[in-house]
Amino acid sequence: MKIMNMMPSCREITEQASDYLNQDLSPWQRAAFRMHLLMCVYCRRHVKHLGLTVATLGKIASEEKARENDDIQQIIALIKRQQKESPEQKGGD
């Protein structure tokens, strides 16, 4: 078996880049993927940029989630404060 037959093409690298970054490739696929990256600067750049994009989007999503949680906590605190400041009237006073 020739080594080049085992080596994925640039097209296959771009198709499998997400699986590679998510570690969803088999050990053999991962080894062949890495071998290709060692020899192909264009695919190395592609995988690097994809990884940076995924990481950036992940940070943005977690920041938005943190902001949503802060908003929820502020609303809860406001409701509690309003409940303390305006006690319920009893008996129709």
N, C-alpha and C positions, 0 to 999 in steps of 0.2 A: 504494500500500500504506500502510495506516495504521500509525502507530508503535505504538499500543496492541495491534495484532495481533501485532507482533513481540515484545512484552513478555511474559515468562513470568508466570504467575499465582503467588500465594503457595504454592499446593500444589506447583507445578512447582519452585519455589525450594527447598522443603523436600525434595523428591525428589532434586534435583540438587546439594544442598549438599555432600555428600561428594565428588562429582565435581569441583565447583568448588574445594574445598580441596586436592584431589589434582592439580589442574590438568589434568583429563581432559576438559574441554569444548573445543569448537572455538573459534576466536577470535570468531566471531559469537555463539555461545552465551554465551561469557564476557562479551562486551560487553553483551548484553541482560540477563544476570544482574546485572552491576554497575549498570546503569541502574535495574533494579528495586530493588536495595539502596539506591541513592541516594534513592529515593522512599518506601521502606517501612521504617519503624523496627522493626517487628516481625520482619521477615525479617533485617534487619541484626543484631538481637539473637540470633536463632536461629543464624545462621551464626557469629557471634562465640562464642556458648556452645558450639556444636559444635566449633569450632576449639580452644577452651580444653580441652574434654573430651578430644579426640584428643591434644593435646599432653601433658596430664596422664597419660593412659594410656600414652603412649610413654615418658615419664620413669619411670613405675612399672615398666614392662617392662624398661627398660634397667638400672634399679637392681637388679631381681631377677636379671637375667642377670649383673651384676657380682658380686652376692652368691654366685651359683652358682659363678662362676669362682673367687672367693676360697675357697669351700669346697673346690673341687677342688684348688686349689693347696695348701691346708692338709693335705689328705689325702695328696697326693704328698709333701710335706715330711715328714709323719709317717712314711710308709712308708720313705723314704730314711733318716731318723734311726734307725728301728728296725733297718734293715738294717746300719747302721754299728755300732750298739750291741750287736747279737747276731750275731757272725760264725757262719757255718755250721760245724757240726761235721763233720769229715771222718773217715772210716774207722771209724765206730761208737764213738767214745770216750765 
